[in-house]
Amino acid sequence: MCRFRRIALLLSFAALCATPRPGQAAEIVLGHPSTPYGDAILAVIKATIEDRLGIKTRVVAACAPVIWKAMDANRGDMDVGTVQLPNSQSLVDEYVTRKGTVVLIRNSWDFQQGVCTTKAAADRFGIKSIYDMTRPEVVHLTAKGNDNKGEYWVGAAEWNSTSIDKARARYYGLSELYDLATSQADLEYARVASAIKTGTAIFWACDGASNFIFPKGSVTMLSEPAHDPAKWHPVMPSQDPDWYQKTRVETAWPPVRNTFAYAKHLQTDLPEVARLIEGLELNYDTIGTWTYATVTEKRDLDQYAGQWVRDTSAIVNKWLAR
């Protein structure tokens, strides 16, 4: 899926290159792999740039390698991207550390990542640990078809974390017991919402931020062996075609650090935008509020973001003043 998005984006980038870019006719392009909380974050940043800096801004959903490659070009085709670490560490190493074409900001907010099921299923069937997923009666809860395999959603095809979770499933003994499904996040979250209502079992790669879209206390994250850096050596598909065999990830995820990166040209072409991105300070509770409002309460994304920026001028002023 990332490949098709990349083709579409490259076509759109070619058209953009024929128009004036930052420094001539200012426009900011924000990119991110679409997630419920990511959509809310980018909507607030877009509203801030447009409302407080008066610069036209648009959001483009794309997979991380496409975003970073476009920022690396420093033509304005992609100016700002969301970043998850360690998921995107290889991209940081290439474009921030080695090439110096992209700037990674210091401020960040963290959440935990793992495997979830519904609270009702966990209580009813005693599913507390990742290893409980290997019990035959638990596998059967999500089995489909004639192969008696269960189903475990490991993420959207374009997410960097998906390849890591596929490898983690092997080390936990899940790859032979479950079909490791990939699909768009909104489709999976709809399935989770349905499972919550019916009290049925479902297993999906989850994180503390995305869980904000579900009623409080309705989902639970399974316990895993504590993160051990000595047993955490992911290899990305973009790095090596033999990534699956070479990846060694045998423990829980480390806390996932969320931050932003921007194309270095902003420092000279639109320094006020660079200062804003450098000054962003977000936290888990704020992201949860935005996510719940725009997903669960179904508030219009752009209207909600614009109103939040107007109502919280003190916070936005701090972002702009740094």
N, C-alpha and C positions, 0 to 999 in steps of 0.2 A: 504493500500500500504506500509505503514511503517513496518507492520508486516512481509511482504514478504521480504523487503529489510533487515530487521533485521536477518531473517533466513539466507539469502545469506551472509551477513556480518559475522555472527557468524561462518559459515562454513569456510569463508576465514580466519577469525581470528585463527581458530583452526590450519589451515595449517601454518599460520605465526608463531605460537608459537613453531613450530618444527624447526625454523630457528634461527640463531643468531639475537639478538635484539640490540638496542642501548647500547653502551658500548663494544660491540663485533664487529659486522659488522653494521656500522651506516646506518640507513634509517629512514626518517621522513615520517609520514603519516598525511596528512592534511584532515580534514573532514568538510563538510558543507552541509546543505540542498540546493540543486541546485537552484540558481537564476541567472539571467544574470549578475548582478553586482557581486554576490558572486563568480561566475566562474572566472571573471576577477581578482578579489582580490586574490583568491587562486593561480591563474596562476602567478601573479607577485611575491607572496611570494615564490612559488616553484622555480621560476627562480632566485630569490635572494639567496635562500639557496644553490641551485646547483652551481650558477655562482660564488658567493662570499665565500661560506663556503665549497664547494666541497662535499656536502653530498647528496646522492641520495634521491629524494623526490617524492612522488606520492600523488594524490588527490583522495579521495573517497567520493562520494555523499551518504549521509545518513541522516535520520531524527535526530533531536537534541537529543532525549533520548538515541539513540544508540551510538552517538558520545560521549556523556558525560559518559555513562556507560563504554565504552571502555577506555576513558581517566582515569576514576576512577581506573581501574585495574592496570595502570602504568606498563604494559608489553611492550609498544611500538606498540600495535595494532592500536591505534589512539593517536596521539601526540598533535595535535593542532586543535582547532575548532573555527569557527566563532560564535559570540554570539549576539543575539538581546534582549535588555531589554526594556520593562518589559516582553516580550514574554517568556523568559527563566528564569525568576526570581526563579521559584521553583527549577530548576536544580542548579542554583548558590547557593541557600540556602542549598541544600543537599550536594553538592560535594565540594564547596568552603568554606562555612561557617561552616557546621556541621562536615564533614569528613576531610576537609583539604587536599584532594588528588588531587585537580585541582586548578590551579592558574588563577585568573582573572586579566587581565592587566588594568592599569588605563587609558591609552589613548583611546579615542573613537571619533566617528563622528556621528552626528545625522541627521535624516530625518523625515518628517511628513508622517503619514500613514492614509489612509481613504478609500473613495469610489470614483471612477472616472467614467466618461463617455467621449465620444468624444466631442470636442469643438463645432463641427458642430451641433450635436444633442442638446447640452446644449443651444446654441443660438436659434436654430429653435423652440424648444419646451419649452423654458423657464425653463430649469432644472438647478437650482442653488443650492438648498439645498437638504439634505438627505430626507427631508419630501416631496419634490416634487416627489420622487419616489413612494409615496402612491397615487398620483392622478391616477384615472382609465385610462385616456388616455395615461399616461406615462407607466403604467404597461403594457398596450396593445402593446407598442412599441417592447417589447422583448418576447411577449407571444408565446408559442409553444404548440401544442397539443390541447386537448379538454377542459382542465381545466381552460383555460384563465389565467393561472399564467404566470408572467414574469419570466425572468431568471437573477440571480445575482450570479456571480462567487465569492466565498468567500475564495478561495485559494487552494493550493495543499493539498491533504489529510494529508501529513506528517508534514505540518507546524504547529507550536504551535499557530500562530496567527489565524489559520482557526477556531478553536473552539471558540476563543474569538469573531471573527466576526459573527459566527453563533448566538451567544448569543446576540450580539449587534443588529442584525437584528430583534430579538424578541422585544427588547425595543423600536426600531424605528417603529414598526408596519409593518415590511417587511416580516416576516417569513410566514404569511398567504397569502401574495400576490405574492411571488416569490419562485421559486425553487432555493434553495441555492446549487449551483453546485460546485463540486470539481473535479479538473482534474490537470494534469501536467501543470506547468506554461508556458512552451514553446507552448503548444497547445492553451492556452488562449491568449497569446500574439500574436499569429498568427491570431486569431479571431479579436482581437483589431485592428491589422494592417489592416485587411480587412475592418472593420467597418469605420476606418479613411478614407480609399480610397473611400468608397461608401457614407459616410456621415450618416450612420445609427446609431441607438442608441445601446449601450451595456453598461452594468454595471459590474464593477469588483473591488475587493479589491486591492488597489493600494498603492504605496508609491513613494516618491520623487525620489528614486534611480532607481527603475525599469522603471519609466517614461522616463529616458534618452534614452531608446531604440526606442522611437517614435519621429517623427519629432517635432521640437520645436513649441509649441503653438497648437498642435493637440489634446491634451487631457486636461481635467480640473477636479480638485478635488472638490467634493461637500462640501458645508459648513455644519458644525455640531455644536451642543452646545459645548462650550469650555470644555476642559478636567477638570473634577472635581474629585480629589482623593477620596472624600467621596462617590462618586457614581461609583467607579471603583474597583470591587472586583471579578476578574476572578478566576475560579477554573479549573485546567487542568484535562482532562480525565484520565491522569496517576495518579492523586491524589485521585479522587473520582468517582465511576461509576455514581453518580447522579450529575455530574459536571454541566450539562446544567441547571437544576433547581436551583442549588445553586449559579451559576454565576450571578453577578449583574454588568453589564457594560452599563451605560446609557448615556455616553458622547463620545466625540471624543477621539481618542488615545492620550496619552501623546507623546511628541517627542520620537521617537524610537532611543535608544542608541545602536550603533554598535561597538563591540569591539572583543577581542579574548581571548580565554582561552587555557591553555596548561597543559598537564599532569605533575605533580610535579617532576617526575623522570628526566625530562630534565635538571633540575637545577644541578644534579650531573652527569648524563650520557652524556649530550650534552649541557653544559652551554652556549656555543656560540649561539646555537639556541634559548635557553631561553632568552638570552640578546637581540637577534634580535626581537623576538616577543614582549618583553617588550618595545623595542624602536620604534615599528611601529607607525607612525603618518600619518593618512590618513584624507582626507577631502572630502566634497561633490563634489566639482568641479573636483578633480582628479579622483574619482570613476566614475563620469559622463563621463569623457574623455575616460577612459578605456572601459566602457560599450558601449559607442557609437561606438568606433573603432571596437570592437570585435563582436558586435551584428548587428548594423545598417550598418556599412561599411564592415562587414563580414571578418575582418582581422583574420588570423589564430591565435588562442588564445595563443599557446605556443610561436610562433615566435614573436608575438607582445609583449608579456610580457618580453621575453628575450631581445628584442631590447630596450624596455623602461628601463630596469635595466641598460643596457650598456650606454644608452644616458643620464641618470639622476644620474650619479655616486655621485654627491654631496648630493642628497637626500638620496640615499641608504647608503652612508657613515655615515650620521647622525643617521639612524636607527641602524647601527652596532656599533656606538660609545657610545650609551647611556648605 
